[in-house]
């Protein structure tokens, strides 16, 4: 009887550590089956540039997508993107210059920073007056893509009509760059591909669409070009930049970009 009890005691004592080891091993095996963490993006801790660009883009008119992005990242309410040559545009700025009140108010409700341009489109006359009185001349400040404050007021339609009338009395809230007409036949001579390096991305493409001459780097957003005369241009929203086309033997051979110093020279390939 004593011997039987002794055997049961030894078996129990040996089994407990073994069971503990098996439990730990099983737990370790189970832990290794968990999904690997998502790689940290190179932009971290800044937000994903592609998401920022999309937010600004859809804020021109896609309210459903704006809601989705705000649900994922509420701070995208202040997303800002450079479309080229320092032509910065915020999500609120996008909604403001196209007159999309619903998106503008949605962004403001999620923490977007109000601006003179949003106040103008929303018809907030007293706010606009306070801006102009505090900073005389600010009515001449262009918005994204060089769009004037008076244009923002007109985009706000009837609810911003009083702001539009106020700006009209000032007389200088709709100043636009002095440009020279560019006949279609002359614009078509500039159309082509211009290379400034060995990579495919090292190319400037000039197109002519809907009477609009456009400049874009491969993979980038096209920028409208305003003709200043004598084959000189500046991109929309970037009046300090100069783009010039060089003529050799009666043919457009290259273009140069100055911002304000020479940035690059690209030779025509097509």
N, C-alpha and C positions, 0 to 999 in steps of 0.2 A: 504494500500500500504506500509506504513511504517512497519506494523507488519509482512508482507510477507518478506520484505527485511531482517528484523531482524532475522526471522527464518532461512533463507538461510545462513546468516552469521554464526549463531551458529552451524548449521550442518557442514558447511565447516571447521570451527575452530576445531570441535571435530574429524572430519574425518582425518585431516592431521596427528595428533600424532598417531592415530590408524594405519594409513597406514605405518608410519615410523616404528612403533613397529613390524608390520607384516613383513616388509622388512628385519629388523634386525633379527627377529626370523627365517625367511626363509634362510637368509645368514648363520646363525649359524648352522641350520640343514644341509645345503649344505656342510659346512666346515667339519662336523662330518662324512660325507660320503667319505672323502679322504682316500686313503690307508694308513695303519699304516707304519711308517718308518721301514726299514730293521734293525733288531737288530745289534748292533755293535759287531763284532766278538771279541773273547777273545784276539786275537793276535794284535788288533789295539793298536798303530798306525803302528806296523810292518805288512808287507804284509802277506796274507794268506799262511801258510806253505804248504798247499796242492798245491796251485798255483805255489809257488816257486819250489817245487819238480818237478811238471809237466814241468815247463819251462826248467829246467836243463835236464830232461829226453828227451824231444822232441828235444832239441838242438843237439842231436846226429844225427838226420836225418830227422825229420819231418818239413820241411820248411814251409808248409802251416799252421801248427798249431803254429809255431813260429811267423809267421806274425799275426795271430789272437790274440795271447797273447800280442804281442807288441802293437797292436792297442788298446787293453783294458788297458794295463798297460805298458807304454813305459819304465818305470824304471826296468822292469823285464829283460832288457838287461844285467843287472849286477847281476841277480839272482845267488845265491850260495847255495849249499846243502851239508850237511855232510852225506855221505852214511854209515857211521859207523866208530867208533874209530878215528874220526878226519880226515877221508878221504874226504876232502872238494873238491868239483868240481863246477866250475862256468859254466854258459851256454856257454860262449866263450871257456872255457877249454874243454867242451864236444865236441863242433864242431871241436876244434883244434886237439884233439888226434885221432879222426876218419877221419880227412882229409876232412871235409865238408866245402869247401871254401865258398859256397853260403851262408850258415847260418852264418859263421864267419863274412863275410863282412856285412851281414844284421845287425848283433848284433853291430858291430863296428859303423855302420851308425846311430844306435840308442843310441849311447853313452856308449857302453861296453868299459871297460878299457883295452887297449892293454897290452899284456904280452910277455915275452920271448917265451912262448910256442905258442902263436898265431903268432908271428913274424916268428918263426921257420917253422910252417906249411905253412904259406903264402909265404915262400921263400924270406923273407926280410933279405938278407945276411948282409948288412951294419948295420942294427939294431941289429942283432944277434952278430956280431963282437963287436959292441959297448958295449953290455951287458957284454960279456965275458971279455973284456978289463977293464971295470969299476969294475967288481966283479969277479976276477979270481977264477975259480973253480965252478962257477954257472952252468957250463955245466953238472955237476954231479947231479944237483937238480932234483929229480923225480917229475913228474906231477901227476895228479889225477890217483888213482889206481896203483901208482908206475911206470907209463909209462914213459920211458926215452925221453930225448930230441931228440936223434937220431931217435927214433920211430916216433916222431911227424914229423920230417923232411921227413921220408920215407912215412908217411901218406899223405904228401903234393905232392907226386909223382914228375913228371917232373919239375914242376914250383918251387919245393923246392930242386931239385937235388944238386944245388950248396951249399946249407946249409948242406945237408947230407954229401957231400964230405968234407966240412970244419970241421964238427964234427968228421968225421973219422980220420982226421989228428990229432985231439986233443987226440984221443985214450981213453978217459974216459967219453964219453957222452952217453954210453949205458951200464952203470953198473947195474947189476941185483943182487938180493939177492942170496946168496949161499943156495941152497936147496938140500934136500936129496930125491931121488925117493921114492915114497910110492906105493908099489904094490896094485893092486885093491883088493886082498883078505884081506889085512891088513886094507885098508880104509873102506871096508864094515863092519868090526868089530866095527868101531866107529859110524856108522850110527844109529840114534835113537833120542829119545826125552829126554831132561834133564830139570828137574824142579828146580827152586830156590825160589819159593814162592807159595802162595795159588791161585793166579789168573791165568786164562788161558794164559794171556800175559807173565806170569813169567816162560816162557819155552824157551829153546834153542833147535833148531832142526838142526841136522847134517844130510846132505844128500850127496850122491855121484852121480854126473851126468857128463857124457862125460869126464871121468877121472879127474874130478875136485871135491875135497872135499869142501863142502860149510857149512858155519855157518850162522844161522839167528835166530833172536828173532821172536816169533810169531807176525805177522803183520809188520815186518821190511823187509828191502832189504837183500837178501843173500850176504854174503861176501866169496870170495874164500879163502881157507886156504893153505899156503905154508908150507911144511913140513921141519922142521929144524933138524929132527932126534929125536929118543927116544920119540916118541909120543908128541913132542912139535911142535907148529905151530905159525905162525903169519898171521893175516889177510892181504889180498892184500891191499896195500896202507897204512899200519899201522905197520911198522917194529919194533916199540918200544913195541907193544902189544905181550903178550905171552898167548897162549891157550894150556893147558896141559890136557891130559886124564889120569885118575888114574885107575890102574888095581888092582882089589881085587879078589883073588881066581881064577886067570886066566881069569877074565871077566872085561870089561870096566864098571866101576861103577859110575864114576863121571867125570866132567870136571871143570877146574878152569880157570878164566880169570884174567890176571894181566895187569895193565895199568898205571905205571909199578908195583904198589903195588897190592895186591889181591883185586879184585873188587867183585867177587862172586864165589860161589861154587854151582854147579848144579848137583843133583843126577839123575842118569839115571832112567827113568820110563818105557821106551820101548826099 
